[in-house]
């Protein structure tokens, strides 16, 4: 006997509002989502939820969820993100991924980080600025990566959902040794998760991935 699995991935542009996905299950075709995510109803629509249940037996503390296979450099990722407080004091780290670059709000540190694969050693390319956002509110995140000669220009911005997009980028960096491909995805760390207590929850909606204009 033999078993086989088929993965179907969308081509650009991606416009995903999660409305057609099955509730209480991870999004089909994504990687890094089993046991850590579910489609749920929130604020009147379906959205993608990063679970924050107790650390045992399911390792739900940290998530990198990828919406498809690696794509060539030169695209933009946008998504609405809503972070909650755990036990009135633990804030999540949350953001998105583009071509192995990550734009992340560090809730406990009150900073915004733009990094090339933040699990690299501490000397890796990384930039942080002060950023104290409101929790229990929706924000729009946007991360653009583009080739500039032999380097890459990486730019991110955040603004309240429903508000006008700011003209200026919130944070930028240049990478002299860029990643030439990588998958679009979502990132979260549910701070406050322990063996006995649930951590901070994170919700995502209205994901867009498209080639740079």
C-alpha positions as CSV (number, residue, x, y, z in Angstrom):
1,X,0.0,0.0,0.0
2,X,1.0,3.6,-0.4
3,X,-0.2,7.0,0.8
4,X,0.0,10.3,-1.1
5,X,-0.8,13.9,-0.3
6,X,-1.5,16.7,-2.7
7,X,-0.8,20.4,-1.9
8,X,-2.5,23.1,-4.1
9,X,-1.0,26.6,-3.8
10,X,-2.3,29.8,-5.4
11,X,-0.4,31.9,-7.8
12,X,0.0,35.7,-7.5
13,X,-2.0,37.7,-6.7
14,X,-3.3,36.1,-3.5
15,X,-6.4,37.7,-2.0
16,X,-7.5,35.6,1.0
17,X,-10.3,36.6,3.4
18,X,-10.7,33.1,4.8
19,X,-14.5,33.2,4.4
20,X,-14.6,30.0,2.3
21,X,-12.4,28.0,4.7
22,X,-13.7,25.3,7.1
23,X,-14.2,26.6,10.7
24,X,-12.1,25.1,13.5
25,X,-9.5,23.8,11.1
26,X,-6.1,25.1,9.8
27,X,-6.1,26.7,6.4
28,X,-5.6,24.0,3.7
29,X,-2.4,24.1,1.6
30,X,-0.5,26.1,4.2
31,X,2.6,24.8,6.0
32,X,3.5,25.3,9.7
33,X,-0.1,25.5,10.8
34,X,-1.1,22.0,12.1
35,X,-2.0,22.1,15.8
36,X,-1.3,25.8,16.0
37,X,-4.0,27.6,14.0
38,X,-7.7,27.5,13.2
39,X,-10.3,29.4,11.2
40,X,-12.7,31.2,13.5
41,X,-15.3,33.9,13.6
42,X,-14.3,37.3,15.0
43,X,-15.8,40.8,14.6
44,X,-18.4,39.6,12.1
45,X,-16.2,37.6,9.7
46,X,-14.0,34.6,9.4
47,X,-10.3,35.0,10.1
48,X,-7.1,33.0,10.8
49,X,-6.3,32.5,14.5
50,X,-2.9,31.7,16.0
51,X,-3.9,29.4,19.0
52,X,-2.4,30.1,22.4
53,X,-3.3,27.1,24.4
54,X,-1.2,25.7,27.2
55,X,2.3,24.7,26.1
56,X,1.7,21.0,26.7
57,X,1.0,18.8,24.8
58,X,0.7,21.1,21.7
59,X,3.7,23.4,21.0
60,X,1.6,26.4,20.1
61,X,3.9,29.1,21.7
62,X,5.5,30.1,18.3
63,X,4.3,30.1,14.8
64,X,5.6,30.7,11.3
65,X,2.8,29.9,8.9
66,X,3.5,30.0,5.1
67,X,0.7,30.5,2.5
68,X,2.7,28.9,-0.3
69,X,6.0,27.9,-1.8
70,X,9.0,30.2,-2.1
71,X,8.5,33.0,-4.6
72,X,11.2,35.1,-6.3
73,X,12.2,38.4,-4.7
74,X,10.0,41.3,-5.7
75,X,6.6,41.1,-4.0
76,X,4.5,42.7,-1.3
77,X,2.6,41.1,1.6
78,X,-0.3,42.9,3.4
79,X,-2.6,41.6,6.2
80,X,-4.8,42.8,9.1
81,X,-3.6,41.7,12.5
82,X,-5.3,41.8,15.9
83,X,-3.4,40.9,19.1
84,X,-5.0,40.3,22.5
85,X,-3.7,40.6,26.0
86,X,-3.2,37.5,28.1
87,X,-4.0,37.9,31.8
88,X,-4.1,41.7,31.3
89,X,-0.3,42.0,30.9
90,X,1.2,39.6,28.3
91,X,1.3,41.0,24.7
92,X,2.1,38.9,21.7
93,X,4.9,39.3,19.1
94,X,3.2,39.4,15.7
95,X,3.8,40.2,12.1
96,X,4.4,38.9,8.6
97,X,7.0,37.3,6.4
98,X,8.2,38.2,2.9
99,X,11.1,36.5,1.1
100,X,12.6,35.4,4.5
101,X,12.4,39.0,5.9
102,X,10.1,39.6,8.9
103,X,8.2,42.7,10.1
104,X,7.3,42.1,13.7
105,X,5.7,44.1,16.5
106,X,7.5,43.0,19.8
107,X,4.6,43.5,22.2
108,X,6.5,43.2,25.5
109,X,9.5,45.2,24.3
110,X,7.3,47.9,22.7
111,X,9.4,47.9,19.6
112,X,9.0,47.2,15.9
113,X,11.6,44.9,14.3
114,X,12.6,44.4,10.7
115,X,15.0,41.5,10.3
116,X,16.3,39.0,7.9
117,X,15.1,35.7,9.4
118,X,15.3,36.7,13.1
119,X,16.4,33.3,14.3
120,X,19.8,33.9,12.7
121,X,22.7,34.8,15.1
122,X,22.6,38.1,16.9
123,X,25.0,39.7,14.3
124,X,22.4,39.1,11.5
125,X,20.8,42.0,9.7
126,X,18.2,43.5,12.1
127,X,16.7,46.9,12.9
128,X,14.5,48.0,15.8
129,X,12.6,51.2,16.6
130,X,10.4,52.1,19.5
131,X,6.7,51.3,18.7
132,X,4.0,51.1,21.3
133,X,0.7,49.9,19.6
134,X,-2.7,49.4,21.1
135,X,-3.8,45.8,21.6
136,X,-7.3,44.4,21.2
137,X,-7.4,46.5,18.0
138,X,-7.0,45.8,14.3
139,X,-3.9,47.1,12.4
140,X,-2.8,46.8,8.8
141,X,0.7,45.5,8.2
142,X,2.6,45.9,4.9
143,X,6.0,44.5,4.0
144,X,7.6,45.1,0.6
145,X,10.9,43.6,-0.6
146,X,12.5,44.6,-3.9
147,X,15.8,44.1,-5.6
148,X,18.0,47.2,-6.0
149,X,21.1,46.3,-8.0
150,X,22.9,43.6,-6.1
151,X,21.2,44.5,-2.9
152,X,17.6,44.4,-1.6
153,X,15.5,47.2,-0.2
154,X,13.1,46.0,2.6
155,X,10.4,48.4,3.8
156,X,7.5,48.0,6.2
157,X,4.6,50.1,7.5
158,X,1.8,49.7,10.0
159,X,-1.4,51.7,10.5
160,X,-4.9,51.3,12.2
161,X,-7.2,49.2,10.0
162,X,-9.8,51.5,8.3
163,X,-7.5,54.5,8.4
164,X,-5.7,56.0,5.5
165,X,-2.4,54.3,4.6
166,X,0.5,56.6,5.5
167,X,2.7,57.8,2.7
168,X,5.9,57.2,4.5
169,X,7.3,53.7,5.4
170,X,7.5,53.0,9.2
171,X,10.8,51.2,9.0
172,X,13.4,50.4,6.3
173,X,16.7,48.6,5.8
174,X,19.0,47.6,2.9
175,X,20.4,44.1,2.6
176,X,23.7,44.0,0.7
177,X,23.5,40.2,0.5
178,X,19.8,39.6,-0.1
179,X,17.5,36.6,-0.1
180,X,16.5,35.9,-3.7
181,X,13.4,33.9,-2.9
182,X,11.1,33.0,0.1
183,X,7.6,32.2,1.0
184,X,4.9,34.7,2.1
185,X,3.8,34.0,5.6
186,X,2.6,35.1,9.1
187,X,4.5,35.2,12.4
188,X,3.5,35.1,16.0
189,X,4.8,34.3,19.5
190,X,2.1,34.0,22.2
191,X,3.8,35.5,25.2
192,X,2.4,34.3,28.5
193,X,1.9,30.7,27.4
194,X,2.9,28.3,30.1
195,X,2.1,24.7,31.1
196,X,-0.9,26.0,33.1
197,X,-2.0,29.1,31.3
198,X,-3.0,30.2,27.9
199,X,-1.0,33.0,26.2
200,X,-1.8,36.0,24.1
201,X,-3.9,35.3,21.0
202,X,-3.4,36.7,17.5
203,X,-5.9,37.0,14.6
204,X,-5.2,37.7,10.9
205,X,-7.5,38.7,8.1
206,X,-7.6,40.0,4.5
207,X,-4.2,38.6,3.4
208,X,-2.8,40.0,0.1
209,X,0.3,38.9,-1.7
210,X,1.1,40.6,-5.0
211,X,4.0,41.4,-7.3
212,X,5.6,44.8,-6.9
213,X,4.3,47.5,-9.2
